[in-house]
Amino acid sequence: MRGFGLSARDEMTDSLFVLCVLLFVDGATLALFTTPLLLQYGKFHPAWQVAVFGGFASALGSALQIIVLRWAVKSDWPWLRKFTPSREKLEQTLAKYPSASFLALAVARATPLPDAPLKLVAAVVGYPPPLYALAVFLGSLPYYFALALAGKAVKIPTWVIVASVVAIVIGFGIDQWRKRRKAAK
């Protein structure tokens, strides 16, 4: 497409493949950037493609995350305790969310609400990663489709999306800092 006035950078920033890689990494980590990514790439691709391929990439990333989280929660390595919830936090979460059912996982993924407590429960109870990935995929389809449509309809300027990502990172950092400060008291 370079011959049609698009630079290599333009092709890279609107590539469906790049979106899928980013959603995989986002799903395998903290899943903080899903919404801005879908709004941005919704401008360049049909909503059904963003939903299907992006949802699949997110589901694979989430399956990897659940495998790593399960391993981390069950591991007894001191250096991992820094990254995993305490036993007390696990017990509170299990009391609040006693089962990570397929429907609950799919519905949680179909909304912008955080699904971290359900991920944690799924990891602790040994929920099968393929079933978890399927629930994430099916739940993400309507949400990703809607955000991709919104991205195409509204065409939010890229700088606004980048600014929102920066705000998310700063907000996450402040939240982590406040939690550590509170725990130190």
N, C-alpha and C positions, 0 to 999 in steps of 0.2 A: 503494500500500500504506500510505500515511500514515494512512488512516482506520482501520487495523487495529492501531494502537498502535506502529507503527514510525516513527521520525523519519527525516528526510531523511538524516541522518548514518548511521543504521543501514542504510538502503537502499544508500547509497554504499559502506559497508564490506563488504557481503556481495554486491555486484553481480558477476555473471559478466563483464560488460563491463569493470569496473574491474580484475578479476583479469587479463583478457587484456591490457589496457593495461600493467599492471605487469609481466607476464611478457614482453611485447614489449620494454619498456625494459630489463628485466633481461637478456634475451637479447642485446640490442644493446650492452650495456655489459659488466660483469664477471661477470654471472650468479652473484652471491653470495646472492641471496635466493629462489631458486626453491623450495627445500625448505620454508622457513617459510611462503611464500605458499601453497603447495599444501596444507600441513597446516591453515592457517587457513581457506582458502576451501573445502576439502573438507568442512568442517562445514556448509556452506550449500547445496551443490549435489551432484547425483549424480556419482559418481566418473567415469562415462564422459563427462559434459559437461566436467568439469575437465580430463580427459585430452585429449579431442579439441580443444576450443576453446583451452585453455591451451597444448597442444602446438603447435597451429597458430600461435598468437601468438608463442610462443618461437621457432619455426622461422623466422618472418618476421624477428624481431629478430636471430636468429643470422645469417640471410642478409645483413641490412644490416651486421652487424658484420664478416662475412667480406669484404664489398665494401670497407668502410672500412679494414680491416686490410690488405687487399691493396694498396690505394692508399698507405697509410702506409708499408708495408714497401718498396715500390718508389720512393717519393718520396725526393728528395734535399734536402728542406728541413731546415735545421739545427734549427728549433724542434720538428720532429716526432721527431727522434732521441731526445729526452727520453722520448717515449711508446712508442717502438718498440724491439724487441730489437736488440741489437748484431749485427753480421755474425757475430761469433764464436758468439753464442747461437743464431742461425739455423742455422749450420752444425752445431752440436752437436745441435740438435733434428732437423734433417734426417737426420743420421747415426743418431740413435736411432729415429726414426719415418720411414723412407724413403718410405712412401706413405700417403696419407690415403684409404684405400679406403672405399667406401660402407658396407660391413659394419662396418669398424672405427669409423667415425663413428657409426653407429646403435647399436652395442654400447656405445660410450663414453657416449653420451647416455642409455642405459638403466640406467646405474649412477650412484651418487652421486660417483664419482671425477671429478676435474677433467679436462676435455677440452681444456684450453688448448694443450697441445703439438700435438694433432691439428688444432686450429683454425689454429695457426701454420703447420703444414705445408700445410694446405689453401690458405691464403692465398698462401704462397710458390710452390707448384706451380700455382696458377691453377685450383684446383678450381671447377667451375661452381656459382655460388650457388644456382640452383634445385635441383640435385642435392644440394648440401649441406643445403639447407632440408628436402628430402624425407627425407634420412637422419636429421636432427635430429628431425623430426616423428615418423617411425616409431619411432625409438629412445625418444622421450619418452613415447609412449603407455603402455607397461607401467609405467614409473617413476612417471609422473604419476598413473596410475590407482591404483597401490599407495599412494602418499602421500595421495591424496584419501580413499581408504578408511580409512587410518590416522587421518587428521584427523577423519573422521566417527565412527569407532569410539571413539577415545580422547578426543576433544573437549578438546584441550589448551587451557587458559585463554589468552586473548589476551595477557595480560600476560607469560606465559611465552614466547610466540612473539616478542613485542616485545623482551623481554630477550635472547632468543637472537639476534635481528637486531642489537641493540646490541653483543652480544659478538662477533658476526661482524665488524662494522665495526671495533671496537677491535682484534680479532685481526689483521685485514687491515692496519690502520694500523701496528701494532707490527711486523708482518712487513716492511712496506715500509720503515719506519724502520731496522730492523736490517740490511736489505739495503743501504740507502744508507750506513749507518755502516760496514758491512764493506767496501763499495766504496771509501770514502774513505780507508781505512787503507792 
